[in-house]
Amino acid sequence: MNITTKILIWMIAGLTLGSLINIFAANNSVIQNYLVNGLFHIAGTVFINLLKMLVVPLVTFSLICGVCGIGDINKLGRVGIKSLALFLLSTTLAISLAILLAVTFSPGESHSVSRDTSDHFVAPEAPPMTEVFINLVPGNPIAAFAEGNMLQIIFFTILFAIGLLLTGDQGRPLIDGAEKINAVMMQIVNIIMSVAPYGVFALMAKTFAIQGVGMIMPMIGYVGIVVIALLCHVTGTLMILLKCLGKVSPIVFLKKIRAAQIFALSTSSSNATIPITLKTVEQRLGVDNSTAAFVIPFGATINMDGTAIMQGVATVFIANVYGIELGISGYLTVIAMALLASIGTAGVPGVGLIMLAMVFNQVGLPIEGIALIMGVDRLLDMLRTAVNVTGDATITVIVSRSENSLSTEVFNDPSAGLLEPIHFSRRASK
């Protein structure tokens, strides 16, 4: 049984157990204190911390290897421009699809809520665009690495790697050292993946024990449209882009990306899934390290396909609930705002709510309407993250293909990059 199948089985087991606890033992203090908030919480948090622990060193050394592997500053700029253009294109297509489906099925028409009776909701404040561009450059690189600020880390690491290239032979030992450390980091990824099924089980069990599936029922129209839009984007829009621009099989791609999707589903964090996404696109899909090391962290920071879909459906839903007509101009404004917000709020905590609040402000919808969808947002966040990670991998394959650096042999090999069992041997005693 491969690791993906194991993770999937344990994920379903966690979902089932968590749902049963929510239904039959929601008020049982022993189960809640010692199992849900005890064992499940500890195991799940430790697993998330293990993944987050790898992100900064893995991105740093992998990016150094990638930039030095490219060896051409012009090619690096070309890869960056292609990545940004494709991420913006996929986000535009995602939110357009979401609005089209939401307008067609009109979720929220049966609800009727006035502003006076709405739950109070205070939206997080979005940073000004000038501050976002200023913050791209770290005033203190050590602080950027300590805080895990991905955009600043990417900026400094690329600049450092370019400096290594320009120093010639003097920089060669550092480049060789980075390659060795990167190989070690990938082995640590393998170790963590070997215990991943149990971490995923704990995360899913805790989430559904607290949230439950019953809370979805009052919001079934909204949830249903979001889920349909997310599925259509993953299996339709992204796969059409992959087939037309990447010229590879979408079916093979979807089979090989499952592990990263499951990790994203359970962690609800694109950043925490970076180690698994990098391993998957390089070893399973055949993308060269020089492209993957740049595009994956970049996409995890600015690619908001899943969030954009949620925004599109949520905007139509709240407009229907409050009886506000948006019109074509309103929907076009939503699309434009989602694009700007995906870049302008990149790397900011609570990015989804900030983006949604910005959109609502721009089109004249009441901010307090966000409170209506907060109850189911945690469950939908899991699906949104899986879509974001799928988009990251799709764009990475397309960019690699356009640079003629995609190994089609690895991509088409069903056993390429499969996790092998890890054996710890004891040194013989003398």
C-alpha positions as CSV (number, residue, x, y, z in Angstrom):
1,M,0.0,0.0,0.0
2,N,1.5,3.3,-1.0
3,I,1.7,6.4,1.2
4,T,-1.1,8.2,-0.6
5,T,-3.6,5.4,-0.1
6,K,-2.6,5.1,3.6
7,I,-3.1,8.9,4.1
8,L,-6.5,8.7,2.4
9,I,-7.7,5.8,4.5
10,W,-6.6,7.5,7.8
11,M,-8.2,10.8,6.6
12,I,-11.5,9.1,6.1
13,A,-11.2,7.3,9.4
14,G,-10.5,10.7,11.2
15,L,-13.5,12.3,9.4
16,T,-15.8,9.5,10.4
17,L,-14.6,9.3,14.1
18,G,-14.7,13.1,14.4
19,S,-18.2,13.3,13.0
20,L,-19.4,10.5,15.4
21,I,-17.9,12.3,18.4
22,N,-19.6,15.6,17.3
23,I,-23.0,13.8,17.1
24,F,-22.9,11.5,20.1
25,A,-20.2,12.9,22.5
26,A,-20.3,16.7,22.0
27,N,-21.0,17.2,25.7
28,N,-18.9,14.4,27.1
29,S,-16.1,16.2,29.0
30,V,-13.8,13.2,29.2
31,I,-13.8,12.7,25.4
32,Q,-13.6,16.4,24.7
33,N,-10.8,17.1,27.2
34,Y,-8.6,14.0,26.8
35,L,-9.3,12.9,23.2
36,V,-10.4,15.9,21.1
37,N,-8.5,18.7,22.9
38,G,-5.9,16.3,24.2
39,L,-4.6,13.5,22.0
40,F,-6.0,14.8,18.7
41,H,-4.9,18.4,19.4
42,I,-1.4,17.4,20.4
43,A,-0.8,14.9,17.5
44,G,-2.3,17.3,14.9
45,T,-0.4,20.4,16.1
46,V,2.9,18.5,16.3
47,F,2.4,17.2,12.7
48,I,1.7,20.8,11.5
49,N,4.8,22.0,13.3
50,L,6.9,19.3,11.7
51,L,5.7,20.5,8.2
52,K,6.2,24.2,9.1
53,M,9.7,23.4,10.5
54,L,10.8,22.3,7.0
55,V,9.4,25.2,5.0
56,V,12.0,27.9,5.5
57,P,15.2,25.8,5.2
58,L,13.8,23.7,2.4
59,V,12.6,26.7,0.4
60,T,15.9,28.5,1.1
61,F,18.3,25.8,0.0
62,S,16.1,24.5,-2.8
63,L,15.8,28.0,-4.2
64,I,19.6,28.5,-4.0
65,C,20.1,25.3,-5.9
66,G,17.4,26.3,-8.4
67,V,18.7,29.7,-9.2
68,C,22.3,28.5,-9.4
69,G,21.1,25.6,-11.5
70,I,19.5,28.0,-14.0
71,G,22.7,29.9,-14.2
72,D,21.2,32.5,-16.4
73,I,19.7,35.7,-14.9
74,N,17.6,36.3,-18.1
75,K,16.0,32.8,-17.8
76,L,15.2,33.5,-14.1
77,G,13.4,36.7,-15.0
78,R,11.5,34.8,-17.8
79,V,10.4,32.1,-15.4
80,G,9.2,34.8,-12.9
81,I,7.1,36.7,-15.6
82,K,5.6,33.5,-16.9
83,S,4.6,32.3,-13.4
84,L,3.0,35.6,-12.4
85,A,1.1,35.8,-15.7
86,L,-0.2,32.3,-15.4
87,F,-1.2,32.7,-11.7
88,L,-3.2,35.8,-12.5
89,L,-4.8,34.0,-15.5
90,S,-5.9,31.0,-13.4
91,T,-7.2,33.3,-10.6
92,T,-9.2,35.3,-13.2
93,L,-10.7,32.1,-14.7
94,A,-11.4,30.8,-11.2
95,I,-13.5,33.7,-9.9
96,S,-15.2,34.1,-13.3
97,L,-16.3,30.5,-13.1
98,A,-17.5,31.0,-9.5
99,I,-19.6,34.0,-10.3
100,L,-21.1,32.3,-13.4
101,L,-22.2,29.3,-11.3
102,A,-23.4,31.5,-8.4
103,V,-25.5,33.7,-10.7
104,T,-26.9,30.6,-12.4
105,F,-28.0,28.9,-9.2
106,S,-28.6,32.0,-7.0
107,P,-27.7,30.7,-3.5
108,G,-29.1,32.8,-0.7
109,E,-32.4,33.8,-2.3
110,S,-34.4,31.9,0.3
111,H,-32.5,33.7,3.1
112,S,-33.7,37.1,4.3
113,V,-31.5,39.1,6.7
114,S,-31.5,42.8,7.5
115,R,-28.5,44.7,8.5
116,D,-30.0,45.4,11.9
117,T,-30.3,41.7,12.7
118,S,-27.0,40.6,11.3
119,D,-24.2,39.3,13.5
120,H,-21.5,41.9,14.2
121,F,-18.3,41.3,12.2
122,V,-15.1,43.4,12.3
123,A,-13.1,42.9,9.2
124,P,-9.3,42.8,9.4
125,E,-7.7,45.9,8.0
126,A,-5.8,45.4,4.7
127,P,-2.4,46.9,4.4
128,P,-1.9,49.7,1.9
129,M,-0.4,48.7,-1.5
130,T,2.6,50.9,-0.9
131,E,3.4,49.0,2.3
132,V,3.1,45.7,0.5
133,F,5.7,46.7,-2.1
134,I,8.0,48.2,0.5
135,N,7.8,45.0,2.6
136,L,9.0,42.9,-0.3
137,V,12.5,43.9,0.7
138,P,13.5,42.7,4.2
139,G,15.0,45.4,6.3
140,N,16.4,42.5,8.5
141,P,16.8,39.2,6.6
142,I,17.3,37.3,9.9
143,A,13.9,38.6,11.1
144,A,12.3,37.6,7.8
145,F,13.6,34.0,8.2
146,A,12.6,33.9,11.9
147,E,9.0,35.1,11.1
148,G,8.6,32.9,8.0
149,N,7.8,35.9,5.7
150,M,7.8,34.0,2.4
151,L,8.0,36.9,0.0
152,Q,10.9,38.5,1.9
153,I,12.7,35.1,2.1
154,I,12.2,34.5,-1.6
155,F,13.6,38.0,-2.4
156,F,16.6,37.7,-0.2
157,T,17.4,34.1,-1.2
158,I,17.2,34.9,-5.0
159,L,19.5,37.9,-4.5
160,F,21.9,35.7,-2.4
161,A,21.9,33.0,-5.1
162,I,22.6,35.6,-7.8
163,G,25.5,36.8,-5.7
164,L,26.9,33.3,-5.5
165,L,26.7,33.0,-9.3
166,L,28.5,36.2,-9.8
167,T,31.4,35.2,-7.5
168,G,32.3,32.3,-9.8
169,D,34.7,29.7,-8.3
170,Q,34.6,31.4,-4.9
171,G,30.9,30.7,-4.5
172,R,31.1,27.1,-5.8
173,P,31.7,25.5,-2.3
174,L,28.7,27.3,-0.9
175,I,26.6,26.1,-3.9
176,D,27.8,22.5,-3.4
177,G,27.0,22.8,0.3
178,A,23.5,24.0,-0.4
179,E,22.9,21.1,-2.8
180,K,24.0,18.6,0.0
181,I,21.8,20.3,2.6
182,N,18.8,20.3,0.1
183,A,19.3,16.5,-0.3
184,V,19.2,16.1,3.5
185,M,16.0,18.2,3.7
186,M,14.3,16.0,1.1
187,Q,15.2,12.9,3.2
188,I,13.6,14.6,6.3
189,V,10.5,15.2,4.1
190,N,10.5,11.4,3.5
191,I,10.7,10.7,7.3
192,I,7.8,13.1,8.1
193,M,5.7,11.6,5.3
194,S,6.1,8.1,6.8
195,V,4.2,9.3,9.9
196,A,1.8,11.6,7.9
197,P,-1.2,9.2,8.0
198,Y,-1.5,9.5,11.8
199,G,-1.0,13.3,11.8
200,V,-3.7,13.6,9.1
201,F,-6.0,11.3,11.1
202,A,-5.6,13.5,14.2
203,L,-6.2,16.8,12.3
204,M,-9.4,15.5,10.6
205,A,-10.7,13.9,13.8
206,K,-10.3,17.1,15.8
207,T,-11.8,19.3,13.0
208,F,-14.9,17.3,12.5
209,A,-15.4,16.6,16.2
210,I,-15.6,20.4,16.8
211,Q,-17.2,21.5,13.5
212,G,-19.3,18.5,12.6
213,V,-21.0,18.0,9.3
214,G,-24.4,19.0,10.5
215,M,-23.6,22.7,10.5
216,I,-23.4,22.6,6.7
217,M,-27.1,21.9,6.3
218,P,-28.4,25.4,6.9
219,M,-25.9,26.8,4.4
220,I,-26.1,23.9,1.9
221,G,-26.8,26.1,-1.1
222,Y,-23.7,28.3,-0.5
223,V,-21.5,25.3,0.4
224,G,-22.7,23.3,-2.6
225,I,-22.0,26.0,-5.1
226,V,-18.5,26.6,-3.7
227,V,-17.7,22.9,-3.8
228,I,-19.0,22.5,-7.4
229,A,-17.0,25.6,-8.5
230,L,-13.8,24.2,-6.8
231,L,-14.2,20.8,-8.4
232,C,-14.9,22.4,-11.9
233,H,-11.8,24.5,-11.6
234,V,-9.6,21.6,-10.6
235,T,-10.9,19.1,-13.1
236,G,-11.9,21.5,-15.8
237,T,-10.1,24.9,-16.0
238,L,-6.7,23.9,-14.7
239,M,-6.7,20.7,-16.6
240,I,-7.5,22.5,-19.9
241,L,-4.6,24.9,-19.2
242,L,-2.4,21.9,-18.5
243,K,-3.3,20.1,-21.6
244,C,-3.2,23.1,-23.9
245,L,-0.1,24.8,-22.5
246,G,1.7,22.0,-20.8
247,K,0.9,19.3,-23.4
248,V,0.8,16.5,-20.8
249,S,-1.9,14.2,-19.6
250,P,-4.3,15.7,-17.0
251,I,-5.3,12.2,-15.8
252,V,-1.7,11.3,-15.0
253,F,-1.2,14.6,-13.3
254,L,-4.3,14.2,-11.1
255,K,-3.2,10.7,-10.0
256,K,0.3,11.9,-9.0
257,I,-0.8,15.1,-7.2
258,R,-3.1,13.3,-4.8
259,A,-0.6,13.2,-1.9
260,A,-0.1,17.0,-2.0
261,Q,-3.9,17.6,-2.3
262,I,-4.5,15.4,0.8
263,F,-1.8,17.2,2.8
264,A,-3.3,20.5,1.8
265,L,-6.8,19.3,2.7
266,S,-5.8,18.2,6.2
267,T,-3.5,21.2,7.0
268,S,-5.5,24.0,5.4
269,S,-2.1,25.7,4.7
270,S,-0.4,26.2,1.3
271,N,2.8,27.1,3.1
272,A,2.8,24.1,5.4
273,T,2.3,21.9,2.3
274,I,5.3,23.4,0.4
275,P,7.7,20.5,1.3
276,I,5.2,17.9,0.0
277,T,4.4,19.9,-3.1
278,L,8.0,20.4,-3.9
279,K,8.8,16.7,-3.5
280,T,5.7,15.8,-5.6
281,V,6.4,18.1,-8.6
282,E,10.1,17.3,-8.7
283,Q,10.1,13.5,-8.1
284,R,6.7,12.5,-9.2
285,L,6.0,14.9,-12.1
286,G,9.5,15.4,-13.4
287,V,9.8,19.2,-13.0
288,D,13.4,20.3,-12.7
289,N,14.5,21.8,-9.3
290,S,15.5,25.1,-10.8
291,T,11.8,25.8,-11.8
292,A,10.0,24.1,-9.0
293,A,12.1,25.8,-6.3
294,F,11.1,29.2,-7.6
295,V,7.5,28.7,-8.7
296,I,6.1,26.6,-5.8
297,P,7.0,29.0,-3.0
298,F,5.9,32.0,-5.2
299,G,2.6,30.3,-5.9
300,A,2.0,29.3,-2.3
301,T,2.2,33.0,-1.5
302,I,0.2,34.7,-4.3
303,N,-1.9,32.0,-5.9
304,M,-5.4,32.4,-4.5
305,D,-7.6,30.3,-6.9
306,G,-9.6,28.6,-4.1
307,T,-10.0,31.9,-2.2
308,A,-11.1,33.7,-5.3
309,I,-13.8,31.1,-5.9
310,M,-15.0,31.5,-2.4
311,Q,-15.1,35.3,-2.9
312,G,-17.1,35.0,-6.1
313,V,-19.8,32.7,-4.6
314,A,-19.8,34.6,-1.3
315,T,-20.4,37.9,-3.0
316,V,-23.4,36.7,-5.0
317,F,-24.7,34.8,-1.9
318,I,-24.5,37.9,0.4
319,A,-26.0,40.1,-2.3
320,N,-29.0,37.7,-2.6
321,V,-29.4,37.6,1.2
322,Y,-29.6,41.3,1.5
323,G,-31.5,41.9,-1.7
324,I,-28.8,43.9,-3.4
325,E,-28.5,43.9,-7.2
326,L,-24.9,44.0,-8.3
327,G,-25.2,43.9,-12.1
328,I,-22.5,43.3,-14.7
329,S,-20.4,46.2,-13.5
330,G,-20.5,44.9,-10.0
331,Y,-19.3,41.4,-11.0
332,L,-16.5,42.9,-13.1
333,T,-15.4,44.9,-10.1
334,V,-15.4,41.7,-8.0
335,I,-13.1,40.0,-10.6
336,A,-10.7,43.0,-10.7
337,M,-10.6,43.4,-6.9
338,A,-9.9,39.6,-6.4
339,L,-6.9,39.9,-8.7
340,L,-5.5,43.0,-7.0
341,A,-6.2,41.6,-3.5
342,S,-4.5,38.3,-4.3
343,I,-1.3,40.2,-4.9
344,G,-1.8,43.1,-2.4
345,T,-2.5,40.8,0.6
346,A,0.0,38.1,-0.3
347,G,1.6,36.7,2.9
348,V,-0.7,38.6,5.2
349,P,-2.4,36.5,8.0
350,G,-6.1,36.1,7.6
351,V,-5.8,36.8,3.9
352,G,-9.1,35.3,2.9
353,L,-11.2,37.5,5.2
354,I,-9.1,40.6,4.3
355,M,-9.7,39.9,0.6
356,L,-13.4,39.3,1.1
357,A,-13.8,42.5,3.2
358,M,-12.0,44.5,0.4
359,V,-14.4,43.1,-2.2
360,F,-17.5,43.8,-0.2
361,N,-16.4,47.4,0.5
362,Q,-15.8,48.0,-3.2
363,V,-19.2,46.8,-4.4
364,G,-21.2,48.2,-1.5
365,L,-22.1,45.0,0.4
366,P,-22.4,45.0,4.2
367,I,-19.2,43.7,5.8
368,E,-21.3,42.1,8.6
369,G,-22.6,39.6,6.0
370,I,-19.3,37.8,6.3
371,A,-20.5,36.5,9.7
372,L,-23.1,34.5,7.9
373,I,-20.5,32.3,6.2
374,M,-18.0,32.1,9.0
375,G,-19.5,29.0,10.4
376,V,-18.7,26.8,7.4
377,D,-15.5,28.6,6.4
378,R,-13.2,26.3,8.3
379,L,-14.4,23.2,6.4
380,L,-14.4,25.1,3.0
381,D,-10.9,26.3,3.8
382,M,-9.6,22.8,3.6
383,L,-11.0,22.4,0.0
384,R,-9.8,25.9,-1.0
385,T,-6.2,25.0,0.1
386,A,-6.2,21.8,-1.9
387,V,-7.3,23.8,-5.0
388,N,-4.6,26.3,-4.4
389,V,-1.9,23.6,-4.2
390,T,-3.2,21.9,-7.3
391,G,-3.0,25.3,-9.1
392,D,0.6,25.8,-7.9
393,A,1.6,22.4,-9.3
394,T,-0.3,22.9,-12.6
395,I,1.4,26.2,-13.3
396,T,4.8,24.8,-12.3
397,V,4.5,21.9,-14.8
398,I,3.4,24.4,-17.5
399,V,6.3,26.8,-16.9
400,S,8.8,23.8,-16.8
401,R,7.4,22.5,-20.1
402,S,7.7,25.9,-21.7
403,E,11.4,26.0,-20.6
404,N,11.9,22.5,-22.0
405,S,13.0,21.3,-18.6
406,L,10.2,18.8,-17.8
407,S,11.1,15.2,-17.8
408,T,8.3,13.4,-19.7
409,E,9.8,10.1,-18.7
410,V,9.4,10.8,-15.0
411,F,6.0,12.4,-15.6
412,N,4.6,9.3,-17.4
413,D,6.3,6.7,-15.1
414,P,3.6,5.7,-12.5
415,S,6.2,4.5,-10.0
416,A,8.5,7.6,-10.2
417,G,9.1,9.3,-6.9
418,L,7.0,6.9,-4.8
419,L,8.0,6.9,-1.1
420,E,10.1,3.9,-0.3
421,P,10.1,2.3,3.2
422,I,12.6,3.9,5.6
423,H,14.8,1.4,7.5
424,F,16.8,2.5,10.5
425,S,19.7,0.1,11.0
426,R,21.6,-0.2,14.2
427,R,25.4,0.0,14.1
428,A,26.9,-3.3,15.1
429,S,28.3,-3.2,18.6
430,K,32.0,-4.1,19.1
